Amino acid sequence: MSTIRVFVNATPVDAPQGSSALDCVRIWNATEADEVAQGKRAITDSRGLEVDAASPTSAGSILRTVSKRAASA
């Protein structure tokens, strides 16, 4: 299976081609991925825009995990 190089919190990660953003975070840090899945943290792109955890990644993708902001009332 082919792999792609992505970056999660500035760490290079080799992930199987077709991996989701959450898959890449899980390869980098399983605990952090669990927190994303639980809604405690979010995944953002290189611009700081939140991306869906199920979004497919491509070679060179830059992902960051950040604290999930509570919705304002």
PyMOL Python script that loads the backbone (N, CA, C, O; Angstrom):
from pymol import cmd

cmd.read_pdbstr("""\
ATOM      1  N   MET A   1       0.847  -1.180   0.000  1.00  0.00           N
ATOM      2  CA  MET A   1       0.000   0.000   0.000  1.00  0.00           C
ATOM      3  C   MET A   1       0.891   1.242   0.000  1.00  0.00           C
ATOM      4  O   MET A   1       1.895   1.297   0.710  1.00  0.00           O
ATOM      5  N   SER A   2       0.522   2.212  -0.784  1.00  0.00           N
ATOM      6  CA  SER A   2       1.270   3.461  -0.868  1.00  0.00           C
ATOM      7  C   SER A   2       1.031   4.308   0.368  1.00  0.00           C
ATOM      8  O   SER A   2      -0.047   4.277   0.961  1.00  0.00           O
ATOM      9  N   THR A   3       2.047   5.064   0.748  1.00  0.00           N
ATOM     10  CA  THR A   3       1.900   5.994   1.869  1.00  0.00           C
ATOM     11  C   THR A   3       2.123   7.418   1.374  1.00  0.00           C
ATOM     12  O   THR A   3       2.740   7.659   0.337  1.00  0.00           O
ATOM     13  N   ILE A   4       1.599   8.339   2.154  1.00  0.00           N
ATOM     14  CA  ILE A   4       1.807   9.759   1.890  1.00  0.00           C
ATOM     15  C   ILE A   4       2.400  10.387   3.140  1.00  0.00           C
ATOM     16  O   ILE A   4       2.189   9.900   4.251  1.00  0.00           O
ATOM     17  N   ARG A   5       3.137  11.459   2.953  1.00  0.00           N
ATOM     18  CA  ARG A   5       3.703  12.193   4.085  1.00  0.00           C
ATOM     19  C   ARG A   5       2.809  13.379   4.374  1.00  0.00           C
ATOM     20  O   ARG A   5       2.568  14.218   3.506  1.00  0.00           O
ATOM     21  N   VAL A   6       2.317  13.441   5.605  1.00  0.00           N
ATOM     22  CA  VAL A   6       1.534  14.582   6.082  1.00  0.00           C
ATOM     23  C   VAL A   6       2.214  15.095   7.346  1.00  0.00           C
ATOM     24  O   VAL A   6       3.130  14.458   7.865  1.00  0.00           O
ATOM     25  N   PHE A   7       1.770  16.234   7.833  1.00  0.00           N
ATOM     26  CA  PHE A   7       2.356  16.815   9.032  1.00  0.00           C
ATOM     27  C   PHE A   7       1.256  17.067  10.047  1.00  0.00           C
ATOM     28  O   PHE A   7       0.268  17.742   9.755  1.00  0.00           O
ATOM     29  N   VAL A   8       1.434  16.522  11.235  1.00  0.00           N
ATOM     30  CA  VAL A   8       0.476  16.719  12.319  1.00  0.00           C
ATOM     31  C   VAL A   8       1.214  17.415  13.448  1.00  0.00           C
ATOM     32  O   VAL A   8       2.163  16.867  14.010  1.00  0.00           O
ATOM     33  N   ASN A   9       0.779  18.622  13.781  1.00  0.00           N
ATOM     34  CA  ASN A   9       1.451  19.426  14.811  1.00  0.00           C
ATOM     35  C   ASN A   9       2.959  19.467  14.561  1.00  0.00           C
ATOM     36  O   ASN A   9       3.764  19.272  15.472  1.00  0.00           O
ATOM     37  N   ALA A  10       3.318  19.726  13.306  1.00  0.00           N
ATOM     38  CA  ALA A  10       4.701  19.900  12.845  1.00  0.00           C
ATOM     39  C   ALA A  10       5.521  18.612  12.842  1.00  0.00           C
ATOM     40  O   ALA A  10       6.730  18.660  12.614  1.00  0.00           O
ATOM     41  N   THR A  11       4.894  17.468  13.088  1.00  0.00           N
ATOM     42  CA  THR A  11       5.594  16.190  13.066  1.00  0.00           C
ATOM     43  C   THR A  11       5.276  15.457  11.762  1.00  0.00           C
ATOM     44  O   THR A  11       4.103  15.280  11.431  1.00  0.00           O
ATOM     45  N   PRO A  12       6.304  15.026  11.012  1.00  0.00           N
ATOM     46  CA  PRO A  12       6.019  14.267   9.795  1.00  0.00           C
ATOM     47  C   PRO A  12       5.419  12.908  10.142  1.00  0.00           C
ATOM     48  O   PRO A  12       5.895  12.213  11.040  1.00  0.00           O
ATOM     49  N   VAL A  13       4.378  12.547   9.420  1.00  0.00           N
ATOM     50  CA  VAL A  13       3.673  11.283   9.627  1.00  0.00           C
ATOM     51  C   VAL A  13       3.512  10.618   8.266  1.00  0.00           C
ATOM     52  O   VAL A  13       3.075  11.257   7.309  1.00  0.00           O
ATOM     53  N   ASP A  14       3.858   9.354   8.178  1.00  0.00           N
ATOM     54  CA  ASP A  14       3.618   8.581   6.961  1.00  0.00           C
ATOM     55  C   ASP A  14       2.330   7.796   7.170  1.00  0.00           C
ATOM     56  O   ASP A  14       2.245   6.935   8.046  1.00  0.00           O
ATOM     57  N   ALA A  15       1.334   8.108   6.354  1.00  0.00           N
ATOM     58  CA  ALA A  15       0.006   7.499   6.490  1.00  0.00           C
ATOM     59  C   ALA A  15      -0.361   6.793   5.192  1.00  0.00           C
ATOM     60  O   ALA A  15       0.095   7.187   4.118  1.00  0.00           O
ATOM     61  N   PRO A  16      -1.181   5.752   5.286  1.00  0.00           N
ATOM     62  CA  PRO A  16      -1.636   5.094   4.066  1.00  0.00           C
ATOM     63  C   PRO A  16      -2.400   6.078   3.182  1.00  0.00           C
ATOM     64  O   PRO A  16      -3.160   6.907   3.681  1.00  0.00           O
ATOM     65  N   GLN A  17      -2.197   5.983   1.887  1.00  0.00           N
ATOM     66  CA  GLN A  17      -2.926   6.834   0.960  1.00  0.00           C
ATOM     67  C   GLN A  17      -4.418   6.628   1.187  1.00  0.00           C
ATOM     68  O   GLN A  17      -4.873   5.496   1.347  1.00  0.00           O
ATOM     69  N   GLY A  18      -5.181   7.720   1.201  1.00  0.00           N
ATOM     70  CA  GLY A  18      -6.615   7.652   1.447  1.00  0.00           C
ATOM     71  C   GLY A  18      -6.998   7.821   2.914  1.00  0.00           C
ATOM     72  O   GLY A  18      -8.176   7.738   3.260  1.00  0.00           O
ATOM     73  N   SER A  19      -6.012   8.058   3.780  1.00  0.00           N
ATOM     74  CA  SER A  19      -6.293   8.244   5.208  1.00  0.00           C
ATOM     75  C   SER A  19      -7.072   9.527   5.452  1.00  0.00           C
ATOM     76  O   SER A  19      -6.899  10.524   4.751  1.00  0.00           O
ATOM     77  N   SER A  20      -7.927   9.480   6.452  1.00  0.00           N
ATOM     78  CA  SER A  20      -8.667  10.679   6.857  1.00  0.00           C
ATOM     79  C   SER A  20      -7.776  11.523   7.765  1.00  0.00           C
ATOM     80  O   SER A  20      -6.717  11.083   8.213  1.00  0.00           O
ATOM     81  N   ALA A  21      -8.230  12.733   8.021  1.00  0.00           N
ATOM     82  CA  ALA A  21      -7.501  13.605   8.944  1.00  0.00           C
ATOM     83  C   ALA A  21      -7.376  12.937  10.312  1.00  0.00           C
ATOM     84  O   ALA A  21      -6.318  12.991  10.938  1.00  0.00           O
ATOM     85  N   LEU A  22      -8.457  12.308  10.772  1.00  0.00           N
ATOM     86  CA  LEU A  22      -8.413  11.634  12.077  1.00  0.00           C
ATOM     87  C   LEU A  22      -7.452  10.452  12.053  1.00  0.00           C
ATOM     88  O   LEU A  22      -6.748  10.215  13.035  1.00  0.00           O
ATOM     89  N   ASP A  23      -7.410   9.707  10.955  1.00  0.00           N
ATOM     90  CA  ASP A  23      -6.455   8.600  10.847  1.00  0.00           C
ATOM     91  C   ASP A  23      -5.029   9.106  11.027  1.00  0.00           C
ATOM     92  O   ASP A  23      -4.225   8.484  11.723  1.00  0.00           O
ATOM     93  N   CYS A  24      -4.722  10.228  10.401  1.00  0.00           N
ATOM     94  CA  CYS A  24      -3.373  10.798  10.499  1.00  0.00           C
ATOM     95  C   CYS A  24      -3.059  11.245  11.916  1.00  0.00           C
ATOM     96  O   CYS A  24      -1.952  11.033  12.411  1.00  0.00           O
ATOM     97  N   VAL A  25      -4.034  11.863  12.565  1.00  0.00           N
ATOM     98  CA  VAL A  25      -3.827  12.260  13.967  1.00  0.00           C
ATOM     99  C   VAL A  25      -3.613  11.016  14.820  1.00  0.00           C
ATOM    100  O   VAL A  25      -2.761  11.021  15.708  1.00  0.00           O
ATOM    101  N   ARG A  26      -4.366   9.953  14.568  1.00  0.00           N
ATOM    102  CA  ARG A  26      -4.235   8.717  15.354  1.00  0.00           C
ATOM    103  C   ARG A  26      -2.847   8.110  15.186  1.00  0.00           C
ATOM    104  O   ARG A  26      -2.273   7.609  16.153  1.00  0.00           O
ATOM    105  N   ILE A  27      -2.301   8.147  13.977  1.00  0.00           N
ATOM    106  CA  ILE A  27      -0.940   7.634  13.766  1.00  0.00           C
ATOM    107  C   ILE A  27       0.053   8.450  14.589  1.00  0.00           C
ATOM    108  O   ILE A  27       1.000   7.908  15.160  1.00  0.00           O
ATOM    109  N   TRP A  28      -0.178   9.766  14.639  1.00  0.00           N
ATOM    110  CA  TRP A  28       0.706  10.660  15.392  1.00  0.00           C
ATOM    111  C   TRP A  28       0.552  10.472  16.899  1.00  0.00           C
ATOM    112  O   TRP A  28       1.545  10.369  17.620  1.00  0.00           O
ATOM    113  N   ASN A  29      -0.713  10.427  17.380  1.00  0.00           N
ATOM    114  CA  ASN A  29      -0.947  10.356  18.823  1.00  0.00           C
ATOM    115  C   ASN A  29      -2.362   9.837  19.065  1.00  0.00           C
ATOM    116  O   ASN A  29      -3.337  10.552  18.832  1.00  0.00           O
ATOM    117  N   ALA A  30      -2.474   8.603  19.528  1.00  0.00           N
ATOM    118  CA  ALA A  30      -3.776   7.958  19.711  1.00  0.00           C
ATOM    119  C   ALA A  30      -4.637   8.678  20.753  1.00  0.00           C
ATOM    120  O   ALA A  30      -5.852   8.775  20.582  1.00  0.00           O
ATOM    121  N   THR A  31      -4.037   9.175  21.810  1.00  0.00           N
ATOM    122  CA  THR A  31      -4.792   9.887  22.846  1.00  0.00           C
ATOM    123  C   THR A  31      -5.413  11.154  22.287  1.00  0.00           C
ATOM    124  O   THR A  31      -6.571  11.466  22.566  1.00  0.00           O
ATOM    125  N   GLU A  32      -4.636  11.882  21.496  1.00  0.00           N
ATOM    126  CA  GLU A  32      -5.125  13.113  20.880  1.00  0.00           C
ATOM    127  C   GLU A  32      -6.281  12.791  19.919  1.00  0.00           C
ATOM    128  O   GLU A  32      -7.268  13.526  19.864  1.00  0.00           O
ATOM    129  N   ALA A  33      -6.156  11.706  19.176  1.00  0.00           N
ATOM    130  CA  ALA A  33      -7.219  11.293  18.248  1.00  0.00           C
ATOM    131  C   ALA A  33      -8.493  10.944  19.008  1.00  0.00           C
ATOM    132  O   ALA A  33      -9.592  11.275  18.565  1.00  0.00           O
ATOM    133  N   ASP A  34      -8.349  10.277  20.149  1.00  0.00           N
ATOM    134  CA  ASP A  34      -9.521   9.956  20.975  1.00  0.00           C
ATOM    135  C   ASP A  34     -10.218  11.228  21.436  1.00  0.00           C
ATOM    136  O   ASP A  34     -11.447  11.282  21.468  1.00  0.00           O
ATOM    137  N   GLU A  35      -9.444  12.256  21.795  1.00  0.00           N
ATOM    138  CA  GLU A  35     -10.037  13.522  22.235  1.00  0.00           C
ATOM    139  C   GLU A  35     -10.754  14.230  21.088  1.00  0.00           C
ATOM    140  O   GLU A  35     -11.769  14.890  21.309  1.00  0.00           O
ATOM    141  N   VAL A  36     -10.238  14.099  19.867  1.00  0.00           N
ATOM    142  CA  VAL A  36     -10.940  14.651  18.703  1.00  0.00           C
ATOM    143  C   VAL A  36     -12.260  13.906  18.525  1.00  0.00           C
ATOM    144  O   VAL A  36     -13.304  14.525  18.322  1.00  0.00           O
ATOM    145  N   ALA A  37     -12.212  12.587  18.599  1.00  0.00           N
ATOM    146  CA  ALA A  37     -13.418  11.769  18.426  1.00  0.00           C
ATOM    147  C   ALA A  37     -14.464  12.072  19.498  1.00  0.00           C
ATOM    148  O   ALA A  37     -15.663  11.966  19.241  1.00  0.00           O
ATOM    149  N   GLN A  38     -14.019  12.444  20.690  1.00  0.00           N
ATOM    150  CA  GLN A  38     -14.929  12.760  21.794  1.00  0.00           C
ATOM    151  C   GLN A  38     -15.408  14.209  21.755  1.00  0.00           C
ATOM    152  O   GLN A  38     -16.236  14.606  22.574  1.00  0.00           O
ATOM    153  N   GLY A  39     -14.899  14.996  20.821  1.00  0.00           N
ATOM    154  CA  GLY A  39     -15.312  16.391  20.707  1.00  0.00           C
ATOM    155  C   GLY A  39     -14.579  17.348  21.629  1.00  0.00           C
ATOM    156  O   GLY A  39     -14.970  18.509  21.744  1.00  0.00           O
ATOM    157  N   LYS A  40     -13.527  16.888  22.288  1.00  0.00           N
ATOM    158  CA  LYS A  40     -12.751  17.747  23.189  1.00  0.00           C
ATOM    159  C   LYS A  40     -11.721  18.585  22.432  1.00  0.00           C
ATOM    160  O   LYS A  40     -11.328  19.661  22.882  1.00  0.00           O
ATOM    161  N   ARG A  41     -11.290  18.074  21.272  1.00  0.00           N
ATOM    162  CA  ARG A  41     -10.301  18.772  20.457  1.00  0.00           C
ATOM    163  C   ARG A  41     -10.800  18.783  19.021  1.00  0.00           C
ATOM    164  O   ARG A  41     -11.683  18.005  18.659  1.00  0.00           O
ATOM    165  N   ALA A  42     -10.236  19.659  18.209  1.00  0.00           N
ATOM    166  CA  ALA A  42     -10.606  19.763  16.802  1.00  0.00           C
ATOM    167  C   ALA A  42      -9.341  19.684  15.957  1.00  0.00           C
ATOM    168  O   ALA A  42      -8.233  19.896  16.450  1.00  0.00           O
ATOM    169  N   ILE A  43      -9.525  19.378  14.684  1.00  0.00           N
ATOM    170  CA  ILE A  43      -8.423  19.353  13.728  1.00  0.00           C
ATOM    171  C   ILE A  43      -8.573  20.577  12.835  1.00  0.00           C
ATOM    172  O   ILE A  43      -9.660  20.866  12.333  1.00  0.00           O
ATOM    173  N   THR A  44      -7.470  21.292  12.643  1.00  0.00           N
ATOM    174  CA  THR A  44      -7.476  22.452  11.748  1.00  0.00           C
ATOM    175  C   THR A  44      -6.444  22.252  10.645  1.00  0.00           C
ATOM    176  O   THR A  44      -5.546  21.416  10.750  1.00  0.00           O
ATOM    177  N   ASP A  45      -6.598  23.042   9.586  1.00  0.00           N
ATOM    178  CA  ASP A  45      -5.618  23.009   8.506  1.00  0.00           C
ATOM    179  C   ASP A  45      -4.522  24.029   8.788  1.00  0.00           C
ATOM    180  O   ASP A  45      -4.473  24.616   9.869  1.00  0.00           O
ATOM    181  N   SER A  46      -3.658  24.234   7.826  1.00  0.00           N
ATOM    182  CA  SER A  46      -2.527  25.142   8.017  1.00  0.00           C
ATOM    183  C   SER A  46      -2.947  26.589   8.230  1.00  0.00           C
ATOM    184  O   SER A  46      -2.167  27.392   8.743  1.00  0.00           O
ATOM    185  N   ARG A  47      -4.181  26.931   7.838  1.00  0.00           N
ATOM    186  CA  ARG A  47      -4.689  28.301   8.024  1.00  0.00           C
ATOM    187  C   ARG A  47      -5.459  28.464   9.326  1.00  0.00           C
ATOM    188  O   ARG A  47      -5.900  29.565   9.657  1.00  0.00           O
ATOM    189  N   GLY A  48      -5.620  27.374  10.065  1.00  0.00           N
ATOM    190  CA  GLY A  48      -6.363  27.441  11.315  1.00  0.00           C
ATOM    191  C   GLY A  48      -7.848  27.206  11.146  1.00  0.00           C
ATOM    192  O   GLY A  48      -8.616  27.387  12.091  1.00  0.00           O
ATOM    193  N   LEU A  49      -8.268  26.802   9.947  1.00  0.00           N
ATOM    194  CA  LEU A  49      -9.676  26.524   9.697  1.00  0.00           C
ATOM    195  C   LEU A  49      -9.978  25.074  10.076  1.00  0.00           C
ATOM    196  O   LEU A  49      -9.228  24.166   9.716  1.00  0.00           O
ATOM    197  N   GLU A  50     -11.064  24.862  10.796  1.00  0.00           N
ATOM    198  CA  GLU A  50     -11.414  23.517  11.225  1.00  0.00           C
ATOM    199  C   GLU A  50     -11.752  22.640  10.021  1.00  0.00           C
ATOM    200  O   GLU A  50     -12.439  23.066   9.093  1.00  0.00           O
ATOM    201  N   VAL A  51     -11.256  21.416  10.062  1.00  0.00           N
ATOM    202  CA  VAL A  51     -11.570  20.442   9.018  1.00  0.00           C
ATOM    203  C   VAL A  51     -12.311  19.271   9.651  1.00  0.00           C
ATOM    204  O   VAL A  51     -12.092  18.934  10.815  1.00  0.00           O
ATOM    205  N   ASP A  52     -13.178  18.667   8.877  1.00  0.00           N
ATOM    206  CA  ASP A  52     -13.905  17.496   9.340  1.00  0.00           C
ATOM    207  C   ASP A  52     -12.914  16.357   9.541  1.00  0.00           C
ATOM    208  O   ASP A  52     -12.032  16.141   8.709  1.00  0.00           O
ATOM    209  N   ALA A  53     -13.057  15.635  10.638  1.00  0.00           N
ATOM    210  CA  ALA A  53     -12.140  14.537  10.943  1.00  0.00           C
ATOM    211  C   ALA A  53     -12.146  13.465   9.860  1.00  0.00           C
ATOM    212  O   ALA A  53     -11.154  12.758   9.679  1.00  0.00           O
ATOM    213  N   ALA A  54     -13.250  13.340   9.145  1.00  0.00           N
ATOM    214  CA  ALA A  54     -13.365  12.320   8.098  1.00  0.00           C
ATOM    215  C   ALA A  54     -12.797  12.792   6.757  1.00  0.00           C
ATOM    216  O   ALA A  54     -12.754  12.017   5.802  1.00  0.00           O
ATOM    217  N   SER A  55     -12.366  14.037   6.675  1.00  0.00           N
ATOM    218  CA  SER A  55     -11.840  14.584   5.418  1.00  0.00           C
ATOM    219  C   SER A  55     -10.627  13.795   4.956  1.00  0.00           C
ATOM    220  O   SER A  55      -9.757  13.463   5.761  1.00  0.00           O
ATOM    221  N   PRO A  56     -10.561  13.490   3.654  1.00  0.00           N
ATOM    222  CA  PRO A  56      -9.373  12.799   3.142  1.00  0.00           C
ATOM    223  C   PRO A  56      -8.168  13.738   3.136  1.00  0.00           C
ATOM    224  O   PRO A  56      -8.312  14.954   3.009  1.00  0.00           O
ATOM    225  N   THR A  57      -7.001  13.166   3.273  1.00  0.00           N
ATOM    226  CA  THR A  57      -5.775  13.953   3.252  1.00  0.00           C
ATOM    227  C   THR A  57      -5.015  13.661   1.963  1.00  0.00           C
ATOM    228  O   THR A  57      -5.278  12.676   1.272  1.00  0.00           O
ATOM    229  N   SER A  58      -4.079  14.531   1.663  1.00  0.00           N
ATOM    230  CA  SER A  58      -3.210  14.319   0.511  1.00  0.00           C
ATOM    231  C   SER A  58      -1.778  14.586   0.947  1.00  0.00           C
ATOM    232  O   SER A  58      -1.537  15.158   2.010  1.00  0.00           O
ATOM    233  N   ALA A  59      -0.849  14.175   0.130  1.00  0.00           N
ATOM    234  CA  ALA A  59       0.564  14.370   0.463  1.00  0.00           C
ATOM    235  C   ALA A  59       0.825  15.846   0.747  1.00  0.00           C
ATOM    236  O   ALA A  59       0.414  16.720  -0.017  1.00  0.00           O
ATOM    237  N   GLY A  60       1.510  16.108   1.851  1.00  0.00           N
ATOM    238  CA  GLY A  60       1.844  17.479   2.217  1.00  0.00           C
ATOM    239  C   GLY A  60       0.804  18.170   3.082  1.00  0.00           C
ATOM    240  O   GLY A  60       1.001  19.318   3.479  1.00  0.00           O
ATOM    241  N   SER A  61      -0.301  17.492   3.381  1.00  0.00           N
ATOM    242  CA  SER A  61      -1.322  18.111   4.241  1.00  0.00           C
ATOM    243  C   SER A  61      -0.696  18.519   5.569  1.00  0.00           C
ATOM    244  O   SER A  61       0.152  17.816   6.119  1.00  0.00           O
ATOM    245  N   ILE A  62      -1.131  19.667   6.066  1.00  0.00           N
ATOM    246  CA  ILE A  62      -0.667  20.166   7.354  1.00  0.00           C
ATOM    247  C   ILE A  62      -1.881  20.238   8.267  1.00  0.00           C
ATOM    248  O   ILE A  62      -2.838  20.965   8.001  1.00  0.00           O
ATOM    249  N   LEU A  63      -1.823  19.470   9.345  1.00  0.00           N
ATOM    250  CA  LEU A  63      -2.928  19.400  10.291  1.00  0.00           C
ATOM    251  C   LEU A  63      -2.449  19.810  11.674  1.00  0.00           C
ATOM    252  O   LEU A  63      -1.298  19.571  12.042  1.00  0.00           O
ATOM    253  N   ARG A  64      -3.326  20.418  12.422  1.00  0.00           N
ATOM    254  CA  ARG A  64      -3.027  20.765  13.811  1.00  0.00           C
ATOM    255  C   ARG A  64      -4.223  20.367  14.661  1.00  0.00           C
ATOM    256  O   ARG A  64      -5.363  20.388  14.198  1.00  0.00           O
ATOM    257  N   THR A  65      -3.951  20.004  15.906  1.00  0.00           N
ATOM    258  CA  THR A  65      -5.050  19.764  16.833  1.00  0.00           C
ATOM    259  C   THR A  65      -5.111  20.929  17.807  1.00  0.00           C
ATOM    260  O   THR A  65      -4.085  21.419  18.280  1.00  0.00           O
ATOM    261  N   VAL A  66      -6.319  21.359  18.095  1.00  0.00           N
ATOM    262  CA  VAL A  66      -6.526  22.512  18.976  1.00  0.00           C
ATOM    263  C   VAL A  66      -7.685  22.210  19.922  1.00  0.00           C
ATOM    264  O   VAL A  66      -8.491  21.314  19.671  1.00  0.00           O
ATOM    265  N   SER A  67      -7.753  22.969  21.010  1.00  0.00           N
ATOM    266  CA  SER A  67      -8.878  22.830  21.929  1.00  0.00           C
ATOM    267  C   SER A  67     -10.159  23.167  21.199  1.00  0.00           C
ATOM    268  O   SER A  67     -10.213  24.124  20.426  1.00  0.00           O
ATOM    269  N   LYS A  68     -11.176  22.388  21.442  1.00  0.00           N
ATOM    270  CA  LYS A  68     -12.472  22.629  20.814  1.00  0.00           C
ATOM    271  C   LYS A  68     -13.153  23.740  21.580  1.00  0.00           C
ATOM    272  O   LYS A  68     -13.285  23.675  22.802  1.00  0.00           O
ATOM    273  N   ARG A  69     -13.583  24.751  20.863  1.00  0.00           N
ATOM    274  CA  ARG A  69     -14.259  25.885  21.507  1.00  0.00           C
ATOM    275  C   ARG A  69     -15.719  25.538  21.733  1.00  0.00           C
ATOM    276  O   ARG A  69     -16.388  24.992  20.856  1.00  0.00           O
ATOM    277  N   ALA A  70     -16.189  25.854  22.892  1.00  0.00           N
ATOM    278  CA  ALA A  70     -17.604  25.646  23.188  1.00  0.00           C
ATOM    279  C   ALA A  70     -18.430  26.642  22.409  1.00  0.00           C
ATOM    280  O   ALA A  70     -18.027  27.790  22.222  1.00  0.00           O
ATOM    281  N   ALA A  71     -19.572  26.205  21.964  1.00  0.00           N
ATOM    282  CA  ALA A  71     -20.467  27.105  21.232  1.00  0.00           C
ATOM    283  C   ALA A  71     -20.958  28.210  22.160  1.00  0.00           C
ATOM    284  O   ALA A  71     -21.307  27.943  23.309  1.00  0.00           O
ATOM    285  N   SER A  72     -20.988  29.455  21.669  1.00  0.00           N
ATOM    286  CA  SER A  72     -21.463  30.565  22.493  1.00  0.00           C
ATOM    287  C   SER A  72     -22.985  30.565  22.515  1.00  0.00           C
ATOM    288  O   SER A  72     -23.652  30.198  21.547  1.00  0.00           O
ATOM    289  N   ALA A  73     -23.496  30.988  23.644  1.00  0.00           N
ATOM    290  CA  ALA A  73     -24.957  31.025  23.800  1.00  0.00           C
ATOM    291  C   ALA A  73     -25.483  32.381  23.383  1.00  0.00           C
ATOM    292  O   ALA A  73     -26.689  32.619  23.439  1.00  0.00           O
TER     293      ALA A  73
END
""", "prot")
cmd.dss("prot")
cmd.show_as("cartoon", "prot")
cmd.util.cbc("prot")
cmd.orient("prot")
